[in-house]
Amino acid sequence: MAYVTAPNPLVSPRGTFARIATSLRKQIETGQITTVLPSEAELVREFGVSRTTIRRALKALADEGAATSVPGVGWRVGRSDSKPLAERVLTEFDGKAVGDDFPSERHLCEKYQASRPLIRSVLANLQGSGLLTTHPGKGRQVAALPTRDERPST
């Protein structure tokens, strides 16, 4: 006599990550997901699987170039901008003079699709290197312009 057991709903069958990767890829291809993928926590809830399974699916997408992990942002569609965030923020100095206002944290977060802590870290480094000053109630101003060595190459 053979025993038939009901599938355990808590166990992820082999290949689940591949099916999730396929689902996310289709959403990217059809334009349902255009810039930022849902967070890992949201994907865990949506697909009802473990975070490890979601990470395997996201890694599969990354391996084929369909998505990339961006620190402070999450998973983005396509390959990441090859320039580090700090280098991209340096372009904000273009056309500025000493004493000019520097863009706000909020503006930089929106423009570069980065988290506020990550933007604050970049701004702190710029302030530490003497390029920016902070004036309470007035925001940040340009204290010095980057040298050619500090500027991103184009």
For each residue, the residues with C-beta under 8 A, 3 or more apart:
1:
2:
3:
4:
5:
6:
7: 11 13
8: 11
9:
10:
11: 7 8
12: 16 49 50 53
13: 7 16
14:
15: 18 19
16: 12 13 19 20 47 49 53
17: 20 21 53 54 56 57 60
18: 15 21 22 57 60
19: 15 16 22 23
20: 16 17 23 24 43 47 49 53 54 57
21: 17 18 24 25 57 58 60 61
22: 18 19 25 26
23: 19 20 26 27 47
24: 20 21 27 28 33 37 43 57 58 61 66 67
25: 21 22 28 29 61 66
26: 22 23 29 30
27: 23 24 30 32 33
28: 24 25 31 32 33 34 66 67 77
29: 25 26
30: 26 27
31: 28 34
32: 27 28
33: 24 27 28 36 37 38 77
34: 28 31 77
35: 76 77 113
36: 33 73 74 75 76 77 113
37: 24 33 43 58 67 74 75 76 77
38: 33 42 43 46
39: 42 43 74
40: 43 44 51 54 55 58 74 75
41: 44 45 51
42: 38 39 45 46
43: 20 24 37 38 39 40 46 47 54 57
44: 40 41 47 48 49 50 51 54
45: 41 42 48
46: 38 42 43
47: 16 20 23 43 44 53 54
48: 44 45
49: 12 16 20 44 53 54
50: 12 44 53 54
51: 40 41 44 54 55
52: 55 56
53: 12 16 17 20 47 49 50 56 57
54: 17 20 40 43 44 47 49 50 51 57 58
55: 40 51 52 58 59
56: 17 52 53 59 60
57: 17 18 20 21 24 43 53 54 60 61
58: 21 24 37 40 54 55 61 62 67 69 75
59: 55 56 62 63
60: 17 18 21 56 57 63 64
61: 21 24 25 57 58 64 66 67 75
62: 58 59 65 66 67 68 69
63: 59 60
64: 60 61
65: 62 68 78 79
66: 24 25 28 61 62 77 78
67: 24 28 37 58 61 62 75 76 77 78
68: 62 65 75 76 78 79 80
69: 58 62 74 75 76 80
70: 73 74 75 76 80 113 114
71: 118
72: 85 114 115 117 118
73: 36 70 76 113 114 115 118
74: 36 37 39 40 69 70
75: 36 37 40 58 61 67 68 69 70
76: 35 36 37 67 68 69 70 73 80 113
77: 28 33 34 35 36 37 66 67
78: 65 66 67 68
79: 65 68 82
80: 68 69 70 76
81: 88
82: 79
83: 87 88 152
84: 87 88
85: 72 88 89 112 114 118 119 122
86: 89 90 122 125 126
87: 83 84 90 152
88: 81 83 84 85 91 112 152
89: 85 86 92 108 112 119 122 123 126
90: 86 87 93 146 150 151 152
91: 88 94 152
92: 89 96 102 103 108
93: 90 96 131 142 145 146 151
94: 91
95:
96: 92 93 100 102 142 145
97: 100 142 145
98: 142 143 144 145
99: 141 142
100: 96 97 141 142
101: 138 139 140 141 142
102: 92 96 132 139 140 141 142
103: 92 107 108 111
104: 107 108 139
105: 108 109 116 119 120 123
106: 109 110
107: 103 104 110 111
108: 89 92 103 104 105 111 112 114 119 122 123
109: 105 106 112 113 114 115 116 119
110: 106 107 113
111: 103 107 108
112: 85 88 89 108 109 119
113: 35 36 70 73 76 109 110
114: 70 72 73 85 108 109 118 119
115: 72 73 109 118 119
116: 105 109 119 120
117: 72 120 121
118: 71 72 73 85 114 115 121 122
119: 85 89 105 108 109 112 114 115 116 122 123
120: 105 116 117 123 124
121: 117 118 124 125
122: 85 86 89 108 118 119 125 126
123: 89 105 108 119 120 126 127 132 140
124: 120 121 127 128
125: 86 121 122 128 129
126: 86 89 122 123 129 131 132
127: 123 124 130 131 132 133 134 140
128: 124 125
129: 125 126 150
130: 127 143 144
131: 93 126 127 142 143 144 145 146 150
132: 102 123 126 127 140 141 142 143
133: 127 140 141 143
134: 127 139 140 141
135: 138 139 140 141
136:
137:
138: 101 135 141
139: 101 102 104 134 135
140: 101 102 123 127 132 133 134 135
141: 99 100 101 102 132 133 134 135 138
142: 93 96 97 98 99 100 101 102 131 132 145
143: 98 130 131 132 133
144: 98 130 131
145: 93 96 97 98 131 142
146: 90 93 131 150 151
147: 150 151
148: 151
149:
150: 90 129 131 146 147
151: 90 93 146 147 148
152: 83 87 88 90 91
153:
154:
